[in-house]
Amino acid sequence: MHQRVLALCAAMLCTFTPALPQMARAEPVILPDGRDVLPPPPLAGSHALAADMQAFENTRALRGSQRWQLAHNDADLKPQHIIRDFSCAAGFMLIPEQIPALLSLLDTLAKPLEQRVTEEKNFWHRPRPFVGTTQDICTPETRAKLTDSFAYPSGHTTWGWMTASILASALPERASQIMQRGRIFGESRIACGVHWKSDVQAGYMNGSIMFAALQEQPWFVQKMAELRTQLQLLQSHPTPPDATTCAQEHEAATNTF
């Protein structure tokens, strides 16, 4: 009797196994390889390298200024933080918990983007501008770590430009302000002293080609649709962004490097 019951249970399990829910497989994130797209860093003796060096020297005078403080703020790449950084540009507070599609999207992109940028940096082996000097940077706590990593292209700028592109696509009426904030985000790396000017310029290009490659990837299309819906809801009951922060960003937009 006991054996017949076991046999019956086994048969039932076999019968119902196909009906069990299947685990969804994560779709791969396809990002282009900047080693095949980006120009190489400026050569020794070139005008471009001279401009890089001049920008680094000039921006050391920013230490302690509001622009220096903004550069320190922009060094934080946590998705929750960078989303809030675009609130002034969006025209209302971007509350990460109320736009989970954007949080999910950035979380999905973080690892493959970092891996791709690391490959690019290791390919060009460009030292950062402060290496071998005693010049200050806006994030002294990261000095040792950054000394051991390479500069070209700027990963922060790639990430910031990608985020700006996503938000500008979802909020086209604020695209100019959002992309301006993306530019400021990249320039913060110059102000901070951890990237050359041409690293940042390459980061803008890198972020653009990555964003372009995402457009027809099904998982990205789905997340963008969800994001637009969530932003519309958040926009219908907006919380004004911090006026002091917005004034600081407005001033930063007038800087040249």
ZADO-1210 file (C-alpha; in nm, 4 decimals, padded with zeros to 6 digits):
<atoms>
<atom x="00.0000" y="00.0000" z="00.0000" code="MET" pos="1"/>
<atom x="00.2754" y="00.2370" z="00.0983" code="HIS" pos="2"/>
<atom x="00.4576" y="00.1710" z="-00.2294" code="GLN" pos="3"/>
<atom x="00.1381" y="00.2338" z="-00.4309" code="ARG" pos="4"/>
<atom x="00.0944" y="00.5750" z="-00.2609" code="VAL" pos="5"/>
<atom x="00.4545" y="00.6716" z="-00.3367" code="LEU" pos="6"/>
<atom x="00.4107" y="00.5662" z="-00.6983" code="ALA" pos="7"/>
<atom x="00.0884" y="00.7696" z="-00.7251" code="LEU" pos="8"/>
<atom x="00.2593" y="01.0804" z="-00.5791" code="CYS" pos="9"/>
<atom x="00.5508" y="01.0427" z="-00.8196" code="ALA" pos="10"/>
<atom x="00.3106" y="01.0146" z="-01.1114" code="ALA" pos="11"/>
<atom x="00.1257" y="01.3282" z="-01.0034" code="MET" pos="12"/>
<atom x="00.4517" y="01.5212" z="-00.9764" code="LEU" pos="13"/>
<atom x="00.5513" y="01.4107" z="-01.3247" code="CYS" pos="14"/>
<atom x="00.2084" y="01.5133" z="-01.4534" code="THR" pos="15"/>
<atom x="00.2186" y="01.8619" z="-01.3073" code="PHE" pos="16"/>
<atom x="00.5868" y="01.9467" z="-01.3461" code="THR" pos="17"/>
<atom x="00.5414" y="02.1069" z="-01.6929" code="PRO" pos="18"/>
<atom x="00.2832" y="02.3430" z="-01.5456" code="ALA" pos="19"/>
<atom x="00.5269" y="02.4847" z="-01.2894" code="LEU" pos="20"/>
<atom x="00.6262" y="02.8457" z="-01.3600" code="PRO" pos="21"/>
<atom x="00.9546" y="02.8840" z="-01.5454" code="GLN" pos="22"/>
<atom x="01.2245" y="03.1167" z="-01.4167" code="MET" pos="23"/>
<atom x="01.2575" y="03.4124" z="-01.6520" code="ALA" pos="24"/>
<atom x="01.6035" y="03.4473" z="-01.7979" code="ARG" pos="25"/>
<atom x="01.7579" y="03.7926" z="-01.7835" code="ALA" pos="26"/>
<atom x="01.8180" y="03.9341" z="-02.1286" code="GLU" pos="27"/>
<atom x="02.1787" y="04.0278" z="-02.2011" code="PRO" pos="28"/>
<atom x="02.2727" y="04.3950" z="-02.2031" code="VAL" pos="29"/>
<atom x="02.4468" y="04.4670" z="-02.5331" code="ILE" pos="30"/>
<atom x="02.6852" y="04.7637" z="-02.5192" code="LEU" pos="31"/>
<atom x="02.9198" y="04.8701" z="-02.8005" code="PRO" pos="32"/>
<atom x="03.2952" y="04.8560" z="-02.7520" code="ASP" pos="33"/>
<atom x="03.4490" y="05.2017" z="-02.7274" code="GLY" pos="34"/>
<atom x="03.7883" y="05.0608" z="-02.8202" code="ARG" pos="35"/>
<atom x="03.6539" y="05.0390" z="-03.1752" code="ASP" pos="36"/>
<atom x="03.4760" y="05.3761" z="-03.1705" code="VAL" pos="37"/>
<atom x="03.6537" y="05.6328" z="-02.9536" code="LEU" pos="38"/>
<atom x="03.9590" y="05.8222" z="-03.0751" code="PRO" pos="39"/>
<atom x="04.2783" y="05.7532" z="-02.8811" code="PRO" pos="40"/>
<atom x="04.3820" y="05.9967" z="-02.6055" code="PRO" pos="41"/>
<atom x="04.5828" y="06.3027" z="-02.7120" code="PRO" pos="42"/>
<atom x="04.9414" y="06.2390" z="-02.8125" code="LEU" pos="43"/>
<atom x="05.2414" y="06.3926" z="-02.6393" code="ALA" pos="44"/>
<atom x="05.3147" y="06.7386" z="-02.7778" code="GLY" pos="45"/>
<atom x="04.9651" y="06.7820" z="-02.9259" code="SER" pos="46"/>
<atom x="04.7448" y="07.0873" z="-02.8804" code="HIS" pos="47"/>
<atom x="04.4808" y="06.8616" z="-02.7271" code="ALA" pos="48"/>
<atom x="04.7188" y="06.7447" z="-02.4546" code="LEU" pos="49"/>
<atom x="04.8229" y="07.1042" z="-02.3872" code="ALA" pos="50"/>
<atom x="04.4548" y="07.1929" z="-02.3416" code="ALA" pos="51"/>
<atom x="04.4147" y="06.8988" z="-02.1028" code="ASP" pos="52"/>
<atom x="04.7079" y="07.0123" z="-01.8916" code="MET" pos="53"/>
<atom x="04.5907" y="07.3734" z="-01.8876" code="GLN" pos="54"/>
<atom x="04.2408" y="07.2712" z="-01.7748" code="ALA" pos="55"/>
<atom x="04.3864" y="07.0663" z="-01.4903" code="PHE" pos="56"/>
<atom x="04.6095" y="07.3490" z="-01.3708" code="GLU" pos="57"/>
<atom x="04.3339" y="07.6116" z="-01.3958" code="ASN" pos="58"/>
<atom x="04.0782" y="07.4068" z="-01.2041" code="THR" pos="59"/>
<atom x="04.3073" y="07.3549" z="-00.9037" code="ARG" pos="60"/>
<atom x="04.2031" y="07.7061" z="-00.8029" code="ALA" pos="61"/>
<atom x="03.8464" y="07.5789" z="-00.7505" code="LEU" pos="62"/>
<atom x="03.9391" y="07.4059" z="-00.4233" code="ARG" pos="63"/>
<atom x="03.6843" y="07.4961" z="-00.1542" code="GLY" pos="64"/>
<atom x="03.4451" y="07.6671" z="-00.3974" code="SER" pos="65"/>
<atom x="03.0823" y="07.5776" z="-00.4679" code="GLN" pos="66"/>
<atom x="03.1952" y="07.4202" z="-00.7944" code="ARG" pos="67"/>
<atom x="03.4365" y="07.2024" z="-00.5963" code="TRP" pos="68"/>
<atom x="03.1513" y="07.0963" z="-00.3672" code="GLN" pos="69"/>
<atom x="02.9313" y="07.0107" z="-00.6670" code="LEU" pos="70"/>
<atom x="03.2141" y="06.8019" z="-00.8130" code="ALA" pos="71"/>
<atom x="03.2386" y="06.6139" z="-00.4842" code="HIS" pos="72"/>
<atom x="02.8619" y="06.5546" z="-00.4917" code="ASN" pos="73"/>
<atom x="02.8753" y="06.4304" z="-00.8501" code="ASP" pos="74"/>
<atom x="03.1387" y="06.1709" z="-00.7621" code="ALA" pos="75"/>
<atom x="02.8673" y="05.9573" z="-00.5996" code="ASP" pos="76"/>
<atom x="02.7396" y="05.7114" z="-00.8612" code="LEU" pos="77"/>
<atom x="02.4827" y="05.5270" z="-00.6503" code="LYS" pos="78"/>
<atom x="02.1608" y="05.5111" z="-00.8573" code="PRO" pos="79"/>
<atom x="01.9504" y="05.6696" z="-00.5820" code="GLN" pos="80"/>
<atom x="02.1932" y="05.9614" z="-00.5627" code="HIS" pos="81"/>
<atom x="02.2401" y="06.0253" z="-00.9322" code="ILE" pos="82"/>
<atom x="01.8640" y="06.0169" z="-00.9930" code="ILE" pos="83"/>
<atom x="01.8139" y="06.2955" z="-00.7387" code="ARG" pos="84"/>
<atom x="02.0970" y="06.4916" z="-00.9014" code="ASP" pos="85"/>
<atom x="01.8765" y="06.5474" z="-01.2066" code="PHE" pos="86"/>
<atom x="01.5824" y="06.6934" z="-01.0104" code="SER" pos="87"/>
<atom x="01.6558" y="07.0583" z="-01.0914" code="CYS" pos="88"/>
<atom x="01.6958" y="06.9710" z="-01.4579" code="ALA" pos="89"/>
<atom x="01.3675" y="06.7777" z="-01.4552" code="ALA" pos="90"/>
<atom x="01.1868" y="07.0676" z="-01.2864" code="GLY" pos="91"/>
<atom x="01.0588" y="06.8559" z="-00.9959" code="PHE" pos="92"/>
<atom x="01.2054" y="06.6247" z="-00.7341" code="MET" pos="93"/>
<atom x="01.2977" y="06.2872" z="-00.8777" code="LEU" pos="94"/>
<atom x="01.2204" y="06.0523" z="-00.5907" code="ILE" pos="95"/>
<atom x="01.3901" y="05.7181" z="-00.6641" code="PRO" pos="96"/>
<atom x="01.1377" y="05.5116" z="-00.4687" code="GLU" pos="97"/>
<atom x="00.8570" y="05.6463" z="-00.6873" code="GLN" pos="98"/>
<atom x="01.0311" y="05.5686" z="-01.0167" code="ILE" pos="99"/>
<atom x="01.1398" y="05.2063" z="-00.9593" code="PRO" pos="100"/>
<atom x="01.1698" y="05.1500" z="-01.3349" code="ALA" pos="101"/>
<atom x="01.4631" y="05.3917" z="-01.3467" code="LEU" pos="102"/>
<atom x="01.6242" y="05.2326" z="-01.0421" code="LEU" pos="103"/>
<atom x="01.5871" y="04.8900" z="-01.2006" code="SER" pos="104"/>
<atom x="01.7203" y="05.0156" z="-01.5326" code="LEU" pos="105"/>
<atom x="02.0302" y="05.1717" z="-01.3780" code="LEU" pos="106"/>
<atom x="02.0905" y="04.8657" z="-01.1616" code="ASP" pos="107"/>
<atom x="02.0747" y="04.6477" z="-01.4727" code="THR" pos="108"/>
<atom x="02.3173" y="04.8692" z="-01.6621" code="LEU" pos="109"/>
<atom x="02.5671" y="04.9289" z="-01.3811" code="ALA" pos="110"/>
<atom x="02.7737" y="04.6106" z="-01.4005" code="LYS" pos="111"/>
<atom x="02.7973" y="04.5720" z="-01.7820" code="PRO" pos="112"/>
<atom x="02.8729" y="04.9433" z="-01.8217" code="LEU" pos="113"/>
<atom x="03.1482" y="04.9308" z="-01.5597" code="GLU" pos="114"/>
<atom x="03.2938" y="04.6198" z="-01.7213" code="GLN" pos="115"/>
<atom x="03.2951" y="04.7807" z="-02.0656" code="ARG" pos="116"/>
<atom x="03.4534" y="05.1051" z="-01.9435" code="VAL" pos="117"/>
<atom x="03.7167" y="04.9105" z="-01.7484" code="THR" pos="118"/>
<atom x="03.8095" y="04.7250" z="-02.0672" code="GLU" pos="119"/>
<atom x="03.8441" y="05.0576" z="-02.2478" code="GLU" pos="120"/>
<atom x="04.0545" y="05.2131" z="-01.9723" code="LYS" pos="121"/>
<atom x="04.2845" y="04.9144" z="-01.9530" code="ASN" pos="122"/>
<atom x="04.3266" y="04.9293" z="-02.3300" code="PHE" pos="123"/>
<atom x="04.4548" y="05.2887" z="-02.3308" code="TRP" pos="124"/>
<atom x="04.6387" y="05.2864" z="-01.9940" code="HIS" pos="125"/>
<atom x="04.6178" y="05.6619" z="-01.9500" code="ARG" pos="126"/>
<atom x="04.7242" y="05.7906" z="-01.6055" code="PRO" pos="127"/>
<atom x="04.4987" y="06.0390" z="-01.4286" code="ARG" pos="128"/>
<atom x="04.6098" y="06.4039" z="-01.4158" code="PRO" pos="129"/>
<atom x="04.6896" y="06.4141" z="-01.0431" code="PHE" pos="130"/>
<atom x="04.9115" y="06.1033" z="-01.0498" code="VAL" pos="131"/>
<atom x="05.2708" y="06.1913" z="-00.9701" code="GLY" pos="132"/>
<atom x="05.1742" y="06.5318" z="-00.8261" code="THR" pos="133"/>
<atom x="05.0722" y="06.6669" z="-00.4871" code="THR" pos="134"/>
<atom x="04.7783" y="06.8574" z="-00.6343" code="GLN" pos="135"/>
<atom x="04.4470" y="06.8329" z="-00.4515" code="ASP" pos="136"/>
<atom x="04.1458" y="06.6424" z="-00.5813" code="ILE" pos="137"/>
<atom x="03.7883" y="06.6877" z="-00.4622" code="CYS" pos="138"/>
<atom x="03.7643" y="06.3298" z="-00.3313" code="THR" pos="139"/>
<atom x="04.0870" y="06.2775" z="-00.1337" code="PRO" pos="140"/>
<atom x="03.9440" y="05.9592" z="00.0174" code="GLU" pos="141"/>
<atom x="03.9581" y="05.7976" z="-00.3288" code="THR" pos="142"/>
<atom x="04.3106" y="05.9096" z="-00.4186" code="ARG" pos="143"/>
<atom x="04.4836" y="05.5755" z="-00.3645" code="ALA" pos="144"/>
<atom x="04.2157" y="05.3799" z="-00.5488" code="LYS" pos="145"/>
<atom x="04.2059" y="05.6204" z="-00.8427" code="LEU" pos="146"/>
<atom x="04.5843" y="05.6257" z="-00.8683" code="THR" pos="147"/>
<atom x="04.5698" y="05.2560" z="-00.9538" code="ASP" pos="148"/>
<atom x="04.2990" y="05.2992" z="-01.2192" code="SER" pos="149"/>
<atom x="04.3170" y="05.4605" z="-01.5605" code="PHE" pos="150"/>
<atom x="04.1587" y="05.7766" z="-01.6941" code="ALA" pos="151"/>
<atom x="04.0409" y="05.7318" z="-02.0529" code="TYR" pos="152"/>
<atom x="03.7474" y="05.7435" z="-02.1080" code="PRO" pos="153"/>
<atom x="03.5766" y="05.8836" z="-01.8004" code="SER" pos="154"/>
<atom x="03.3407" y="05.6235" z="-01.6540" code="GLY" pos="155"/>
<atom x="03.1556" y="05.8795" z="-01.4406" code="HIS" pos="156"/>
<atom x="03.0922" y="06.0891" z="-01.7498" code="THR" pos="157"/>
<atom x="02.9770" y="05.7854" z="-01.9474" code="THR" pos="158"/>
<atom x="02.7364" y="05.6960" z="-01.6675" code="TRP" pos="159"/>
<atom x="02.6118" y="06.0535" z="-01.6219" code="GLY" pos="160"/>
<atom x="02.5571" y="06.1067" z="-01.9954" code="TRP" pos="161"/>
<atom x="02.3759" y="05.7749" z="-02.0216" code="MET" pos="162"/>
<atom x="02.1479" y="05.8680" z="-01.7310" code="THR" pos="163"/>
<atom x="02.0846" y="06.2114" z="-01.8804" code="ALA" pos="164"/>
<atom x="01.9969" y="06.0548" z="-02.2159" code="SER" pos="165"/>
<atom x="01.7489" y="05.8169" z="-02.0528" code="ILE" pos="166"/>
<atom x="01.5772" y="06.0972" z="-01.8631" code="LEU" pos="167"/>
<atom x="01.5775" y="06.3329" z="-02.1633" code="ALA" pos="168"/>
<atom x="01.4089" y="06.0631" z="-02.3699" code="SER" pos="169"/>
<atom x="01.1463" y="06.0117" z="-02.0995" code="ALA" pos="170"/>
<atom x="01.0957" y="06.3868" z="-02.0400" code="LEU" pos="171"/>
<atom x="01.1511" y="06.5429" z="-02.3842" code="PRO" pos="172"/>
<atom x="01.0080" y="06.8796" z="-02.2770" code="GLU" pos="173"/>
<atom x="01.3011" y="06.9088" z="-02.0328" code="ARG" pos="174"/>
<atom x="01.5651" y="06.7533" z="-02.2590" code="ALA" pos="175"/>
<atom x="01.7772" y="07.0703" z="-02.2896" code="SER" pos="176"/>
<atom x="01.8012" y="07.1175" z="-01.9136" code="GLN" pos="177"/>
<atom x="01.8641" y="06.7477" z="-01.8506" code="ILE" pos="178"/>
<atom x="02.1427" y="06.7190" z="-02.1064" code="MET" pos="179"/>
<atom x="02.2982" y="07.0373" z="-01.9711" code="GLN" pos="180"/>
<atom x="02.3085" y="06.8703" z="-01.6285" code="ARG" pos="181"/>
<atom x="02.4689" y="06.5698" z="-01.7951" code="GLY" pos="182"/>
<atom x="02.7389" y="06.8011" z="-01.9311" code="ARG" pos="183"/>
<atom x="02.7930" y="06.9538" z="-01.5866" code="ILE" pos="184"/>
<atom x="02.8165" y="06.6058" z="-01.4375" code="PHE" pos="185"/>
<atom x="03.1031" y="06.5239" z="-01.6727" code="GLY" pos="186"/>
<atom x="03.2762" y="06.8582" z="-01.6167" code="GLU" pos="187"/>
<atom x="03.2727" y="06.7831" z="-01.2442" code="SER" pos="188"/>
<atom x="03.5442" y="06.5247" z="-01.3142" code="ARG" pos="189"/>
<atom x="03.7651" y="06.7982" z="-01.4588" code="ILE" pos="190"/>
<atom x="03.6897" y="07.0307" z="-01.1670" code="ALA" pos="191"/>
<atom x="03.7642" y="06.7470" z="-00.9258" code="CYS" pos="192"/>
<atom x="04.1051" y="06.6909" z="-01.0836" code="GLY" pos="193"/>
<atom x="04.0581" y="06.3199" z="-01.1442" code="VAL" pos="194"/>
<atom x="04.0126" y="06.3331" z="-01.5237" code="HIS" pos="195"/>
<atom x="04.1613" y="06.5136" z="-01.8167" code="TRP" pos="196"/>
<atom x="03.9309" y="06.7255" z="-02.0304" code="LYS" pos="197"/>
<atom x="03.9607" y="06.4814" z="-02.3212" code="SER" pos="198"/>
<atom x="03.8646" y="06.1896" z="-02.0911" code="ASP" pos="199"/>
<atom x="03.5353" y="06.3664" z="-02.0270" code="VAL" pos="200"/>
<atom x="03.4787" y="06.4447" z="-02.3942" code="GLN" pos="201"/>
<atom x="03.5294" y="06.0754" z="-02.4700" code="ALA" pos="202"/>
<atom x="03.2842" y="05.9909" z="-02.1907" code="GLY" pos="203"/>
<atom x="03.0122" y="06.1958" z="-02.3573" code="TYR" pos="204"/>
<atom x="03.0691" y="06.0055" z="-02.6800" code="MET" pos="205"/>
<atom x="03.0828" y="05.6742" z="-02.4958" code="ASN" pos="206"/>
<atom x="02.7526" y="05.7368" z="-02.3197" code="GLY" pos="207"/>
<atom x="02.5898" y="05.8385" z="-02.6474" code="SER" pos="208"/>
<atom x="02.6875" y="05.5267" z="-02.8388" code="ILE" pos="209"/>
<atom x="02.5806" y="05.3040" z="-02.5500" code="MET" pos="210"/>
<atom x="02.2424" y="05.4769" z="-02.5277" code="PHE" pos="211"/>
<atom x="02.1954" y="05.4416" z="-02.9030" code="ALA" pos="212"/>
<atom x="02.2675" y="05.0679" z="-02.8848" code="ALA" pos="213"/>
<atom x="02.0000" y="05.0162" z="-02.6193" code="LEU" pos="214"/>
<atom x="01.7105" y="05.1556" z="-02.8212" code="GLN" pos="215"/>
<atom x="01.5724" y="04.8329" z="-02.9693" code="GLU" pos="216"/>
<atom x="01.6721" y="04.5927" z="-02.6926" code="GLN" pos="217"/>
<atom x="01.3349" y="04.4556" z="-02.5680" code="PRO" pos="218"/>
<atom x="01.4107" y="04.4794" z="-02.1955" code="TRP" pos="219"/>
<atom x="01.5145" y="04.8436" z="-02.2367" code="PHE" pos="220"/>
<atom x="01.2050" y="04.9342" z="-02.4392" code="VAL" pos="221"/>
<atom x="00.9862" y="04.7828" z="-02.1684" code="GLN" pos="222"/>
<atom x="01.1645" y="04.9676" z="-01.8869" code="LYS" pos="223"/>
<atom x="01.1441" y="05.2974" z="-02.0728" code="MET" pos="224"/>
<atom x="00.7672" y="05.2574" z="-02.1155" code="ALA" pos="225"/>
<atom x="00.7326" y="05.1903" z="-01.7424" code="GLU" pos="226"/>
<atom x="00.9558" y="05.4875" z="-01.6616" code="LEU" pos="227"/>
<atom x="00.7500" y="05.7293" z="-01.8707" code="ARG" pos="228"/>
<atom x="00.4321" y="05.6214" z="-01.6927" code="THR" pos="229"/>
<atom x="00.5913" y="05.6567" z="-01.3488" code="GLN" pos="230"/>
<atom x="00.7381" y="05.9979" z="-01.4310" code="LEU" pos="231"/>
<atom x="00.3999" y="06.1238" z="-01.5515" code="GLN" pos="232"/>
<atom x="00.2458" y="06.0201" z="-01.2211" code="LEU" pos="233"/>
<atom x="00.5256" y="06.1831" z="-01.0214" code="LEU" pos="234"/>
<atom x="00.5008" y="06.4956" z="-01.2357" code="GLN" pos="235"/>
<atom x="00.1255" y="06.5243" z="-01.1694" code="SER" pos="236"/>
<atom x="00.1961" y="06.5951" z="-00.8002" code="HIS" pos="237"/>
<atom x="00.5413" y="06.7566" z="-00.8162" code="PRO" pos="238"/>
<atom x="00.7667" y="06.8503" z="-00.5278" code="THR" pos="239"/>
<atom x="00.9842" y="07.1524" z="-00.6148" code="PRO" pos="240"/>
<atom x="01.3595" y="07.0858" z="-00.6177" code="PRO" pos="241"/>
<atom x="01.5912" y="07.2621" z="-00.3759" code="ASP" pos="242"/>
<atom x="01.6385" y="07.6221" z="-00.4913" code="ALA" pos="243"/>
<atom x="01.9939" y="07.6501" z="-00.3558" code="THR" pos="244"/>
<atom x="02.1034" y="07.3370" z="-00.5410" code="THR" pos="245"/>
<atom x="01.9414" y="07.4595" z="-00.8618" code="CYS" pos="246"/>
<atom x="02.1209" y="07.7944" z="-00.8347" code="ALA" pos="247"/>
<atom x="02.4519" y="07.6130" z="-00.7820" code="GLN" pos="248"/>
<atom x="02.3944" y="07.3998" z="-01.0918" code="GLU" pos="249"/>
<atom x="02.2871" y="07.7055" z="-01.2941" code="HIS" pos="250"/>
<atom x="02.6146" y="07.8765" z="-01.2049" code="GLU" pos="251"/>
<atom x="02.8136" y="07.5640" z="-01.2917" code="ALA" pos="252"/>
<atom x="02.6596" y="07.5632" z="-01.6390" code="ALA" pos="253"/>
<atom x="02.8382" y="07.8918" z="-01.7155" code="THR" pos="254"/>
<atom x="03.1854" y="07.7515" z="-01.6398" code="ASN" pos="255"/>
<atom x="03.4288" y="07.6767" z="-01.9199" code="THR" pos="256"/>
<atom x="03.7150" y="07.4302" z="-01.9057" code="PHE" pos="257"/>
</atoms>
